[in-house]
Amino acid sequence: MALKKKAKSGRPSESRAAGAKLRSASDDLRADARRNREKLIEAAAPAFAEHGTAASLEEIARRAGVGIGTLYRHFPTREHLVEVVYGREVEQLIDAADDLAKREAPDVALEQWMLRFVGYIAAKRGMAESLRTLYASNSALFAKASGAVPQTLQRLVEAAAKAGLIRQDIQSADLLQALSGLYSAPDTPDWRDRSRRLVGLLMDGLRTVPKKRGG
């Protein structure tokens, strides 16, 4: 009886050790899968901005350092990848406002955020064809952007105006209209540079005290 009891007492510890190894291996696989997914999203955003719907999924996988099979396991269709990338672009644009507000003067935070908006528009232009397809099936995705982005810009404008760093009579809707016009501007090689210059011109017109330029 004692021998049997002793044998039984050893089995649970062995089982627990084996289970722990399995859980650890499973956790490692899940962590690796999450990292691959994040790398694919990060690689896809600039690819869509540069090449639009002609962006090669194989090239996106290569940039992310994974195989095309890994891409398809995470994103079965191009539209699925576009949906996730677009959602991430919106989230990062919104989150950037809080980060900039903590680190920069209100007028600089506004200017830097508008420059980031140029990058957001570039990615959105590149994904335009797929986004039109998605609009009919996932309007909630676009509702978040249409609500949160204007509110984010309004907070930045109000903070800069309250600090006396920009004109008091400006409305965030005015700026958003000017920035949104970038979306329909001709897609020329210098589009991004011209868009960034436009942000500079807008800020020059907004500031109550001209910004000192380096040089």
C-alpha positions as CSV (number, residue, x, y, z in Angstrom):
1,M,0.0,0.0,0.0
2,A,2.8,2.4,0.9
3,L,4.6,1.7,-2.4
4,K,1.5,2.3,-4.4
5,K,0.8,5.6,-2.5
6,K,4.4,6.7,-3.1
7,A,4.1,6.0,-6.8
8,K,0.8,7.9,-7.1
9,S,2.3,10.9,-5.2
10,G,5.0,11.3,-7.9
11,R,2.6,11.4,-10.8
12,P,0.9,14.7,-10.1
13,S,4.2,16.6,-10.0
14,E,5.3,15.1,-13.3
15,S,2.0,16.0,-14.8
16,R,2.2,19.5,-13.5
17,A,5.7,19.9,-14.9
18,A,4.6,18.6,-18.3
19,G,1.6,20.9,-18.2
20,A,3.7,23.9,-17.3
21,K,6.0,23.1,-20.3
22,L,3.0,22.9,-22.6
23,R,1.5,26.1,-21.3
24,S,4.9,27.9,-21.7
25,A,5.3,26.6,-25.2
26,S,1.7,27.7,-26.0
27,D,2.3,31.1,-24.5
28,D,5.5,31.5,-26.6
29,L,3.6,30.6,-29.7
30,R,0.9,33.1,-29.0
31,A,3.4,35.8,-28.2
32,D,5.3,35.0,-31.4
33,A,2.0,35.2,-33.4
34,R,1.1,38.5,-31.8
35,R,4.5,39.9,-32.7
36,N,4.2,38.7,-36.3
37,R,0.7,40.3,-36.5
38,E,2.0,43.6,-35.2
39,K,5.0,43.5,-37.6
40,L,2.6,42.9,-40.5
41,I,0.4,45.9,-39.6
42,E,3.4,48.1,-39.2
43,A,4.8,47.1,-42.6
44,A,1.4,47.4,-44.4
45,A,0.7,51.0,-43.5
46,P,3.7,52.6,-45.4
47,A,3.3,50.1,-48.2
48,F,-0.3,51.1,-48.8
49,A,0.7,54.8,-48.5
50,E,3.4,54.4,-51.1
51,H,1.8,52.0,-53.6
52,G,-2.0,52.1,-52.8
53,T,-4.0,49.0,-53.8
54,A,-1.1,47.9,-55.9
55,A,0.9,47.2,-52.8
56,S,2.2,43.6,-52.9
57,L,1.2,41.4,-50.0
58,E,4.3,39.4,-50.6
59,E,6.4,42.6,-50.2
60,I,4.5,43.5,-47.0
61,A,5.3,40.0,-45.6
62,R,8.9,40.4,-46.6
63,R,9.2,43.8,-44.9
64,A,7.7,42.3,-41.8
65,G,10.2,39.5,-41.9
66,V,7.6,36.7,-42.2
67,G,6.3,34.4,-44.9
68,I,3.3,35.1,-47.1
69,G,1.6,32.1,-45.4
70,T,1.9,33.9,-42.0
71,L,0.3,37.0,-43.5
72,Y,-2.7,35.0,-44.8
73,R,-3.1,33.2,-41.4
74,H,-3.6,36.6,-39.7
75,F,-5.3,38.4,-42.6
76,P,-7.2,36.0,-45.0
77,T,-8.0,38.9,-47.4
78,R,-6.5,42.2,-48.5
79,E,-9.6,43.9,-47.2
80,H,-9.1,42.4,-43.8
81,L,-5.6,43.7,-43.6
82,V,-6.8,47.2,-44.8
83,E,-9.5,47.3,-42.2
84,V,-7.0,46.6,-39.3
85,V,-4.4,49.0,-40.7
86,Y,-6.9,51.8,-41.1
87,G,-8.3,51.2,-37.6
88,R,-4.7,51.4,-36.3
89,E,-4.0,54.6,-38.2
90,V,-7.0,56.2,-36.6
91,E,-6.1,55.1,-33.1
92,Q,-2.5,56.3,-33.5
93,L,-3.6,59.6,-34.8
94,I,-5.9,60.1,-31.8
95,D,-3.4,58.9,-29.2
96,A,-0.7,61.2,-30.7
97,A,-2.7,64.2,-29.6
98,D,-2.4,63.3,-25.9
99,D,1.3,62.5,-26.2
100,L,2.1,65.7,-28.0
101,A,0.0,67.8,-25.6
102,K,2.2,66.5,-22.7
103,R,5.5,67.1,-24.4
104,E,5.1,70.3,-26.5
105,A,3.7,73.8,-26.3
106,P,0.1,73.9,-27.4
107,D,0.8,75.5,-30.8
108,V,3.7,73.1,-31.5
109,A,1.5,70.1,-30.5
110,L,-1.2,71.3,-32.9
111,E,1.3,71.7,-35.8
112,Q,2.9,68.3,-35.1
113,W,-0.5,66.6,-35.0
114,M,-1.5,68.2,-38.3
115,L,1.8,66.9,-39.8
116,R,0.8,63.4,-38.6
117,F,-2.6,63.9,-40.1
118,V,-0.8,64.2,-43.5
119,G,0.6,60.7,-42.9
120,Y,-2.8,59.4,-42.0
121,I,-4.3,60.9,-45.2
122,A,-1.5,59.4,-47.2
123,A,-2.3,55.9,-45.9
124,K,-6.0,56.5,-46.4
125,R,-5.5,57.5,-50.0
126,G,-3.5,54.4,-50.6
127,M,-6.3,52.2,-49.2
128,A,-9.1,54.2,-50.8
129,E,-10.3,51.4,-53.1
130,S,-10.5,48.8,-50.4
131,L,-12.0,51.3,-47.9
132,R,-14.8,51.9,-50.3
133,T,-15.5,48.2,-50.4
134,L,-15.4,48.0,-46.6
135,Y,-17.6,51.0,-46.1
136,A,-20.8,49.1,-47.0
137,S,-20.1,46.3,-44.6
138,N,-18.4,48.0,-41.6
139,S,-19.7,51.6,-41.2
140,A,-18.8,51.5,-37.5
141,L,-15.1,51.6,-38.5
142,F,-15.6,54.9,-40.2
143,A,-18.0,56.3,-37.6
144,K,-15.1,56.2,-35.1
145,A,-12.9,58.2,-37.3
146,S,-15.5,60.8,-38.3
147,G,-16.3,61.4,-34.6
148,A,-13.0,61.1,-32.8
149,V,-10.7,62.8,-35.3
150,P,-12.6,66.2,-35.3
151,Q,-12.9,66.1,-31.6
152,T,-9.2,65.5,-31.2
153,L,-8.3,68.4,-33.5
154,Q,-10.8,70.6,-31.6
155,R,-9.1,69.9,-28.3
156,L,-5.7,70.9,-29.7
157,V,-7.1,74.1,-31.2
158,E,-8.8,75.1,-28.0
159,A,-5.7,74.5,-26.0
160,A,-3.5,76.6,-28.3
161,A,-6.1,79.4,-28.4
162,K,-6.6,79.4,-24.6
163,A,-2.8,79.8,-24.3
164,G,-2.9,82.8,-26.6
165,L,-0.6,81.1,-29.1
166,I,-3.1,81.1,-32.1
167,R,-5.9,83.3,-33.2
168,Q,-9.1,83.2,-31.1
169,D,-11.5,83.2,-34.0
170,I,-10.3,80.0,-35.6
171,Q,-12.6,76.9,-35.6
172,S,-11.3,73.4,-35.8
173,A,-13.8,72.7,-38.6
174,D,-12.0,75.3,-40.7
175,L,-8.7,73.6,-40.2
176,L,-10.2,70.1,-40.8
177,Q,-11.7,71.3,-44.1
178,A,-8.3,72.6,-45.3
179,L,-6.6,69.4,-44.2
180,S,-9.2,67.1,-45.7
181,G,-8.7,68.8,-49.0
182,L,-5.3,67.1,-49.1
183,Y,-7.2,63.8,-49.8
184,S,-8.4,64.9,-53.2
185,A,-5.2,66.7,-54.2
186,P,-3.5,65.3,-57.3
187,D,-1.3,62.3,-56.5
188,T,2.0,63.7,-57.6
189,P,5.5,62.6,-56.3
190,D,5.8,65.7,-54.2
191,W,2.3,65.4,-52.7
192,R,3.6,64.7,-49.2
193,D,6.1,67.6,-49.3
194,R,3.5,70.0,-50.6
195,S,1.1,68.9,-47.9
196,R,3.6,69.5,-45.1
197,R,4.3,73.0,-46.5
198,L,0.5,73.6,-46.4
199,V,0.5,72.7,-42.7
200,G,3.4,75.3,-42.2
201,L,1.4,77.9,-44.0
202,L,-1.7,77.2,-42.0
203,M,0.3,77.6,-38.7
204,D,1.9,80.8,-39.9
205,G,-1.6,82.2,-40.4
206,L,-2.8,81.0,-37.1
207,R,0.0,82.0,-34.8
208,T,-0.3,85.2,-32.9
209,V,3.5,85.3,-32.5
210,P,5.5,84.1,-35.6
211,K,7.5,81.0,-34.9
212,K,11.2,81.4,-35.0
213,R,12.7,79.4,-37.8
214,G,16.1,77.8,-37.4
215,G,18.9,78.5,-39.8
